[in-house]
């Protein structure tokens, strides 16, 4: 140590953009950790309802559940209907400017929506694609 200090820390993932298509605990806890390390995490949620973790566990209409808040601090949020052409176009634009895409949908769902790894890498050749599956047919 040389006794000097800096006034602004430079987080490890500063400048990294993550597109978060996860819900409940496994995915959001992963992307929350990335956000705490400085990544710019953009959570993509279903229009009108949001992710189920947002409203499950609370009996107060219009109030986000503590569970949701805990796993989604430090994230920006956007709604996007991935079943519509407009929603798919929005996701493509997000992927073009991203470094990482993370999803934890049921096995095969993201690919059926038109977003398998081949498509993602065609949109953005630098993309890192992570899938988090809590339960899958090939799991123990």
N, C-alpha and C positions, 0 to 999 in steps of 0.2 A: 504494500500500500504506500502511496506517495503523499497521502494527506489531502488530496484534492477531492472535491465532491462535485456532482452535477446537480443542477436544479431540476432537471426533468429526466425521469427514468425513460429508458428506451425498452419497452417490453419485447420479449423474445419474438412474438408473432406480429409485431407492429407492421402494418402494410399488407398483411395477408387478409384476403377476403374469402369468407366462408358462406356458402349458401346452405342453410339448415332446413331440411325437409324432414324433420324428426318430430316425434311426439311421445308423450309420457316420459319415462325416466331414462332408459338406456341412451337414447339419442340426445335429448336435451342436456343431460349431465355431461356428455362428451363435448358438445358444442359450447356449453357454459364454461368448461375448463379452457377451451380455446379462446373464448372471449376474455376471460380473466388474464390470459397471457398476452392480450393485446390485439387479437384478431378482430376484424370487423365482421361480425356475424349478422347475417340477414336471415331471420326466421320467416319461412313461407308457410302461411296458414290458409285454411279453407275460408272462403268468404262467409260472412254472417255468423258462423259458429266459432271459428277459430279452432285451434287444436283442442281435443277433448280434455286435456289436462287443465286448460284455462277455466273451464266451468265445472269440472267434476270436483267434488269435495267441498263445495260451497253451496249454501242455501240462499245466498243473497244475489238476486238477479242483477246483472250488470257489473258485478264485482269479481275480479279475477281471484281464483283460489290461491291461497298461500303456496300450495304445492307448485302451481304454475310459475308464480313469481320467483320462487327459490331456484328453479332450473332455467329461468330465462332472463336473468339480470344481464345487463350489459349488451343486450342484443337489440338490433332494429327489427322491425316487423313489417311484412307486407302480406296482403291477401291476394290469392291467385287461384282461380278455378282451373286445375290442371286437366280437366276434361273438356275445356273449351279451347278453340283455336286462339282466342285472345290471350287466355292464360298461358298456353304453351309458348306463344310468342314472347310474353313477358319473361317466362322462365329462361328462354333462349338468351334474351338480352342480359339477364342476371348472370348466366353461365359464361357468356362472352367476357365479362369483366371479373370473373372469380378465379381463385386459385384452387379452391376445394369445394366439392359438393358432397354432402352427407345426407343419406336417407335411411329410414328404418321402417319402410312400408312392408306389408306382407310380401313374402317372396314372389318375385315376378311382376309385382304391381307397377313399379317404376318403369320397367321395360315395356309392359303393355301400354303404358301411357306414351310410349315413343322415346323413352330416355334410357336406353341401355348404354353401356360403356362406349361402344363404337360411335353412337350418335354424340355423346358428350365430348369425346375426344375429337370428333369432326368439327364440333362447334368451337372447342377450345383445346388445341393440342397439348397445352400445359396442364390441363385439369387433373387434379387428384380426386378420385372417386372412392368414397368410403360407404360401405353398407353395414349397418348394425342390425342384426337380427336376434331378437330375444328368443324367438321360437321359430323353428323351421323344420320341415320334414326330415332333413338330413341331420338335425341336431340330436344330441343324446337325450 
